[in-house]
Amino acid sequence: FYPEELLRIINMFEEMPEGFRKIPNLKYLLRRKTGQSHPLYPEAPAVAWTSLDDGYIEFMDSGFDTNSLDYLHRLILHEKAHFIYASLLTDSLKKKWNEVGGWYENPDDPEGWSTTKTTEFVSAYAHGKNPDEDFAESVSYFIVNPDKLRSRSLPKYEFIRDYIMQGSIYISRIREDLTFEVLNLYPDYDYPGKIKSVS
């Protein structure tokens, strides 16, 4: 890892509630050499290996090669959330999650899962895969962009808030220097100084 990559990972792990900072089955973080893609998943920026024998997250060069910090932060949280799903969620909680997402096992689907829902997902990836990927995507958005998750699926937001985060919430805040006031929200009202024409 390069130092800035480790710093990003540490920052995101610290964003999670204290009980999730250390997950028993997550033993290692690995990074493939610069320029190497994953042999099984060539397009993947990172892969979580959650079995008891493995227990590691593998990052590829492409995961860190982005201009979007939001994407990188979600990626790190997404991969760690796979361990929460695999190691810490009971079967009854997984069943509840499946109900919230409309997930059911489908042997005709390449992923083995389908959903009855169409729009209640934070990404097409979450919708097109399985309950585990949906969970990982939803947890990452709960922390990085809670408004998007809440607007797409309030039941998923509430599930993560109540069962996973134990009531902890994240609030989207915009820096003061990036905020502004819109003075003319209503077109029927002419605020003093409104431009009516240009010649």
Disulfide bonds with the S-S distance in Angstrom:
none
